[in-house]
Amino acid sequence: MTIQAFVRDGAGNQRRQLVDPTGGTFDAARDFDRLIPPTDGSLVLARVDPYGTTTFGREDAAAIREEVSGLQDWEELSPVEHRGLVRLRVMAEAVASGQDLQLVFSGD
């Protein structure tokens, strides 16, 4: 299972060249599949469909930002997973900022 997240604007276009806090820019985040919780009504990330497309707006993105912050403290993260979460947090912050953006998760 591979899940990728990206930011889409109101016109349906993928937002590109997001600033990566670890350096450079990025267009999407991945490598956090193992960290998506199983179905649990209390977590927004648990609503991500690992086999389809799931879209979140501003309010859900704010909750995802907080959930990602908690996951980043997890001691068993690989460096690749940590990078994926850092990027996911940047995207959640952009969507939560109130712009006409959506956070989209695409599974396969």
PyMOL commands that place a pseudoatom at each C-alpha (Angstrom):
pseudoatom trace, name=CA, resn=MET, resi=1, chain=A, elem=C, hetatm=0, pos=[0.000, 0.000, 0.000]
pseudoatom trace, name=CA, resn=THR, resi=2, chain=A, elem=C, hetatm=0, pos=[1.290, 3.454, -0.928]
pseudoatom trace, name=CA, resn=ILE, resi=3, chain=A, elem=C, hetatm=0, pos=[-0.427, 6.664, 0.115]
pseudoatom trace, name=CA, resn=GLN, resi=4, chain=A, elem=C, hetatm=0, pos=[0.558, 10.013, -1.326]
pseudoatom trace, name=CA, resn=ALA, resi=5, chain=A, elem=C, hetatm=0, pos=[-0.660, 13.396, -0.132]
pseudoatom trace, name=CA, resn=PHE, resi=6, chain=A, elem=C, hetatm=0, pos=[-0.727, 16.645, -2.073]
pseudoatom trace, name=CA, resn=VAL, resi=7, chain=A, elem=C, hetatm=0, pos=[-2.375, 20.060, -1.972]
pseudoatom trace, name=CA, resn=ARG, resi=8, chain=A, elem=C, hetatm=0, pos=[-4.984, 21.028, -4.561]
pseudoatom trace, name=CA, resn=ASP, resi=9, chain=A, elem=C, hetatm=0, pos=[-6.331, 24.530, -5.180]
pseudoatom trace, name=CA, resn=GLY, resi=10, chain=A, elem=C, hetatm=0, pos=[-9.953, 25.502, -5.801]
pseudoatom trace, name=CA, resn=ALA, resi=11, chain=A, elem=C, hetatm=0, pos=[-9.498, 25.023, -9.559]
pseudoatom trace, name=CA, resn=GLY, resi=12, chain=A, elem=C, hetatm=0, pos=[-8.372, 21.422, -9.015]
pseudoatom trace, name=CA, resn=ASN, resi=13, chain=A, elem=C, hetatm=0, pos=[-4.695, 22.049, -9.780]
pseudoatom trace, name=CA, resn=GLN, resi=14, chain=A, elem=C, hetatm=0, pos=[-1.955, 20.505, -7.670]
pseudoatom trace, name=CA, resn=ARG, resi=15, chain=A, elem=C, hetatm=0, pos=[0.021, 23.113, -5.766]
pseudoatom trace, name=CA, resn=ARG, resi=16, chain=A, elem=C, hetatm=0, pos=[3.707, 22.753, -6.470]
pseudoatom trace, name=CA, resn=GLN, resi=17, chain=A, elem=C, hetatm=0, pos=[6.975, 24.007, -5.021]
pseudoatom trace, name=CA, resn=LEU, resi=18, chain=A, elem=C, hetatm=0, pos=[6.014, 23.921, -1.347]
pseudoatom trace, name=CA, resn=VAL, resi=19, chain=A, elem=C, hetatm=0, pos=[8.905, 24.900, 0.921]
pseudoatom trace, name=CA, resn=ASP, resi=20, chain=A, elem=C, hetatm=0, pos=[10.463, 21.884, 2.636]
pseudoatom trace, name=CA, resn=PRO, resi=21, chain=A, elem=C, hetatm=0, pos=[11.752, 22.771, 6.141]
pseudoatom trace, name=CA, resn=THR, resi=22, chain=A, elem=C, hetatm=0, pos=[14.628, 20.331, 5.599]
pseudoatom trace, name=CA, resn=GLY, resi=23, chain=A, elem=C, hetatm=0, pos=[15.686, 22.198, 2.451]
pseudoatom trace, name=CA, resn=GLY, resi=24, chain=A, elem=C, hetatm=0, pos=[14.453, 22.667, -1.079]
pseudoatom trace, name=CA, resn=THR, resi=25, chain=A, elem=C, hetatm=0, pos=[10.890, 22.306, -2.262]
pseudoatom trace, name=CA, resn=PHE, resi=26, chain=A, elem=C, hetatm=0, pos=[8.440, 19.453, -2.751]
pseudoatom trace, name=CA, resn=ASP, resi=27, chain=A, elem=C, hetatm=0, pos=[5.162, 18.691, -4.516]
pseudoatom trace, name=CA, resn=ALA, resi=28, chain=A, elem=C, hetatm=0, pos=[3.811, 15.752, -2.474]
pseudoatom trace, name=CA, resn=ALA, resi=29, chain=A, elem=C, hetatm=0, pos=[4.433, 13.716, 0.670]
pseudoatom trace, name=CA, resn=ARG, resi=30, chain=A, elem=C, hetatm=0, pos=[4.602, 9.968, 1.116]
pseudoatom trace, name=CA, resn=ASP, resi=31, chain=A, elem=C, hetatm=0, pos=[6.434, 7.383, 3.236]
pseudoatom trace, name=CA, resn=PHE, resi=32, chain=A, elem=C, hetatm=0, pos=[4.064, 7.682, 6.189]
pseudoatom trace, name=CA, resn=ASP, resi=33, chain=A, elem=C, hetatm=0, pos=[1.728, 4.780, 5.271]
pseudoatom trace, name=CA, resn=ARG, resi=34, chain=A, elem=C, hetatm=0, pos=[2.608, 2.736, 8.362]
pseudoatom trace, name=CA, resn=LEU, resi=35, chain=A, elem=C, hetatm=0, pos=[1.608, 5.666, 10.565]
pseudoatom trace, name=CA, resn=ILE, resi=36, chain=A, elem=C, hetatm=0, pos=[-1.964, 6.034, 9.287]
pseudoatom trace, name=CA, resn=PRO, resi=37, chain=A, elem=C, hetatm=0, pos=[-4.104, 4.731, 12.161]
pseudoatom trace, name=CA, resn=PRO, resi=38, chain=A, elem=C, hetatm=0, pos=[-6.724, 2.053, 11.619]
pseudoatom trace, name=CA, resn=THR, resi=39, chain=A, elem=C, hetatm=0, pos=[-10.322, 3.215, 11.483]
pseudoatom trace, name=CA, resn=ASP, resi=40, chain=A, elem=C, hetatm=0, pos=[-10.964, 5.208, 14.646]
pseudoatom trace, name=CA, resn=GLY, resi=41, chain=A, elem=C, hetatm=0, pos=[-13.690, 7.842, 14.767]
pseudoatom trace, name=CA, resn=SER, resi=42, chain=A, elem=C, hetatm=0, pos=[-11.616, 10.174, 16.923]
pseudoatom trace, name=CA, resn=LEU, resi=43, chain=A, elem=C, hetatm=0, pos=[-8.727, 10.698, 14.466]
pseudoatom trace, name=CA, resn=VAL, resi=44, chain=A, elem=C, hetatm=0, pos=[-8.992, 12.525, 11.157]
pseudoatom trace, name=CA, resn=LEU, resi=45, chain=A, elem=C, hetatm=0, pos=[-6.099, 10.566, 9.617]
pseudoatom trace, name=CA, resn=ALA, resi=46, chain=A, elem=C, hetatm=0, pos=[-8.018, 7.340, 10.274]
pseudoatom trace, name=CA, resn=ARG, resi=47, chain=A, elem=C, hetatm=0, pos=[-10.509, 8.478, 7.606]
pseudoatom trace, name=CA, resn=VAL, resi=48, chain=A, elem=C, hetatm=0, pos=[-7.847, 8.231, 4.873]
pseudoatom trace, name=CA, resn=ASP, resi=49, chain=A, elem=C, hetatm=0, pos=[-8.812, 5.510, 2.391]
pseudoatom trace, name=CA, resn=PRO, resi=50, chain=A, elem=C, hetatm=0, pos=[-5.593, 3.578, 1.612]
pseudoatom trace, name=CA, resn=TYR, resi=51, chain=A, elem=C, hetatm=0, pos=[-7.098, 2.379, -1.692]
pseudoatom trace, name=CA, resn=GLY, resi=52, chain=A, elem=C, hetatm=0, pos=[-8.888, 5.507, -2.923]
pseudoatom trace, name=CA, resn=THR, resi=53, chain=A, elem=C, hetatm=0, pos=[-8.893, 9.286, -2.746]
pseudoatom trace, name=CA, resn=THR, resi=54, chain=A, elem=C, hetatm=0, pos=[-9.727, 11.210, 0.431]
pseudoatom trace, name=CA, resn=THR, resi=55, chain=A, elem=C, hetatm=0, pos=[-10.024, 15.000, 0.470]
pseudoatom trace, name=CA, resn=PHE, resi=56, chain=A, elem=C, hetatm=0, pos=[-9.888, 17.294, 3.502]
pseudoatom trace, name=CA, resn=GLY, resi=57, chain=A, elem=C, hetatm=0, pos=[-10.632, 20.999, 3.860]
pseudoatom trace, name=CA, resn=ARG, resi=58, chain=A, elem=C, hetatm=0, pos=[-9.424, 23.694, 6.226]
pseudoatom trace, name=CA, resn=GLU, resi=59, chain=A, elem=C, hetatm=0, pos=[-10.891, 22.452, 9.507]
pseudoatom trace, name=CA, resn=ASP, resi=60, chain=A, elem=C, hetatm=0, pos=[-9.794, 18.851, 9.017]
pseudoatom trace, name=CA, resn=ALA, resi=61, chain=A, elem=C, hetatm=0, pos=[-6.342, 20.038, 7.912]
pseudoatom trace, name=CA, resn=ALA, resi=62, chain=A, elem=C, hetatm=0, pos=[-5.930, 21.874, 11.212]
pseudoatom trace, name=CA, resn=ALA, resi=63, chain=A, elem=C, hetatm=0, pos=[-6.731, 18.640, 13.072]
pseudoatom trace, name=CA, resn=ILE, resi=64, chain=A, elem=C, hetatm=0, pos=[-4.335, 16.681, 10.840]
pseudoatom trace, name=CA, resn=ARG, resi=65, chain=A, elem=C, hetatm=0, pos=[-1.590, 19.191, 11.633]
pseudoatom trace, name=CA, resn=GLU, resi=66, chain=A, elem=C, hetatm=0, pos=[-2.028, 18.415, 15.336]
pseudoatom trace, name=CA, resn=GLU, resi=67, chain=A, elem=C, hetatm=0, pos=[-2.159, 14.649, 14.746]
pseudoatom trace, name=CA, resn=VAL, resi=68, chain=A, elem=C, hetatm=0, pos=[1.063, 14.820, 12.715]
pseudoatom trace, name=CA, resn=SER, resi=69, chain=A, elem=C, hetatm=0, pos=[2.764, 16.747, 15.515]
pseudoatom trace, name=CA, resn=GLY, resi=70, chain=A, elem=C, hetatm=0, pos=[1.985, 13.854, 17.856]
pseudoatom trace, name=CA, resn=LEU, resi=71, chain=A, elem=C, hetatm=0, pos=[3.266, 11.295, 15.365]
pseudoatom trace, name=CA, resn=GLN, resi=72, chain=A, elem=C, hetatm=0, pos=[6.536, 13.201, 14.924]
pseudoatom trace, name=CA, resn=ASP, resi=73, chain=A, elem=C, hetatm=0, pos=[7.348, 12.488, 18.565]
pseudoatom trace, name=CA, resn=TRP, resi=74, chain=A, elem=C, hetatm=0, pos=[7.082, 8.747, 18.000]
pseudoatom trace, name=CA, resn=GLU, resi=75, chain=A, elem=C, hetatm=0, pos=[10.461, 7.198, 18.813]
pseudoatom trace, name=CA, resn=GLU, resi=76, chain=A, elem=C, hetatm=0, pos=[10.307, 4.438, 16.191]
pseudoatom trace, name=CA, resn=LEU, resi=77, chain=A, elem=C, hetatm=0, pos=[10.168, 6.736, 13.149]
pseudoatom trace, name=CA, resn=SER, resi=78, chain=A, elem=C, hetatm=0, pos=[12.613, 6.074, 10.358]
pseudoatom trace, name=CA, resn=PRO, resi=79, chain=A, elem=C, hetatm=0, pos=[14.319, 9.134, 8.825]
pseudoatom trace, name=CA, resn=VAL, resi=80, chain=A, elem=C, hetatm=0, pos=[12.198, 8.633, 5.692]
pseudoatom trace, name=CA, resn=GLU, resi=81, chain=A, elem=C, hetatm=0, pos=[8.962, 8.544, 7.709]
pseudoatom trace, name=CA, resn=HIS, resi=82, chain=A, elem=C, hetatm=0, pos=[10.022, 11.650, 9.617]
pseudoatom trace, name=CA, resn=ARG, resi=83, chain=A, elem=C, hetatm=0, pos=[10.616, 13.513, 6.338]
pseudoatom trace, name=CA, resn=GLY, resi=84, chain=A, elem=C, hetatm=0, pos=[7.196, 12.401, 5.072]
pseudoatom trace, name=CA, resn=LEU, resi=85, chain=A, elem=C, hetatm=0, pos=[5.520, 13.709, 8.239]
pseudoatom trace, name=CA, resn=VAL, resi=86, chain=A, elem=C, hetatm=0, pos=[7.400, 17.022, 8.063]
pseudoatom trace, name=CA, resn=ARG, resi=87, chain=A, elem=C, hetatm=0, pos=[6.111, 17.513, 4.531]
pseudoatom trace, name=CA, resn=LEU, resi=88, chain=A, elem=C, hetatm=0, pos=[2.592, 16.421, 5.477]
pseudoatom trace, name=CA, resn=ARG, resi=89, chain=A, elem=C, hetatm=0, pos=[2.590, 18.975, 8.290]
pseudoatom trace, name=CA, resn=VAL, resi=90, chain=A, elem=C, hetatm=0, pos=[3.625, 21.756, 5.866]
pseudoatom trace, name=CA, resn=MET, resi=91, chain=A, elem=C, hetatm=0, pos=[0.753, 20.813, 3.561]
pseudoatom trace, name=CA, resn=ALA, resi=92, chain=A, elem=C, hetatm=0, pos=[-1.752, 20.644, 6.434]
pseudoatom trace, name=CA, resn=GLU, resi=93, chain=A, elem=C, hetatm=0, pos=[-0.606, 24.088, 7.607]
pseudoatom trace, name=CA, resn=ALA, resi=94, chain=A, elem=C, hetatm=0, pos=[-1.077, 25.536, 4.105]
pseudoatom trace, name=CA, resn=VAL, resi=95, chain=A, elem=C, hetatm=0, pos=[-4.613, 24.147, 3.835]
pseudoatom trace, name=CA, resn=ALA, resi=96, chain=A, elem=C, hetatm=0, pos=[-5.495, 25.164, 7.414]
pseudoatom trace, name=CA, resn=SER, resi=97, chain=A, elem=C, hetatm=0, pos=[-4.371, 28.733, 6.697]
pseudoatom trace, name=CA, resn=GLY, resi=98, chain=A, elem=C, hetatm=0, pos=[-7.753, 29.524, 5.179]
pseudoatom trace, name=CA, resn=GLN, resi=99, chain=A, elem=C, hetatm=0, pos=[-6.836, 29.686, 1.527]
pseudoatom trace, name=CA, resn=ASP, resi=100, chain=A, elem=C, hetatm=0, pos=[-9.028, 27.909, -1.027]
pseudoatom trace, name=CA, resn=LEU, resi=101, chain=A, elem=C, hetatm=0, pos=[-6.997, 24.687, -0.758]
pseudoatom trace, name=CA, resn=GLN, resi=102, chain=A, elem=C, hetatm=0, pos=[-7.628, 20.998, -0.100]
pseudoatom trace, name=CA, resn=LEU, resi=103, chain=A, elem=C, hetatm=0, pos=[-5.381, 18.303, 1.319]
pseudoatom trace, name=CA, resn=VAL, resi=104, chain=A, elem=C, hetatm=0, pos=[-5.767, 15.210, -0.863]
pseudoatom trace, name=CA, resn=PHE, resi=105, chain=A, elem=C, hetatm=0, pos=[-4.644, 11.679, -0.002]
pseudoatom trace, name=CA, resn=SER, resi=106, chain=A, elem=C, hetatm=0, pos=[-4.411, 9.211, -2.857]
pseudoatom trace, name=CA, resn=GLY, resi=107, chain=A, elem=C, hetatm=0, pos=[-3.975, 5.513, -2.122]
pseudoatom trace, name=CA, resn=ASP, resi=108, chain=A, elem=C, hetatm=0, pos=[-3.504, 2.607, -4.464]
for i in range(1, 108): cmd.bond("trace and resi %d" % i, "trace and resi %d" % (i + 1))
show_as sticks, trace
zoom trace
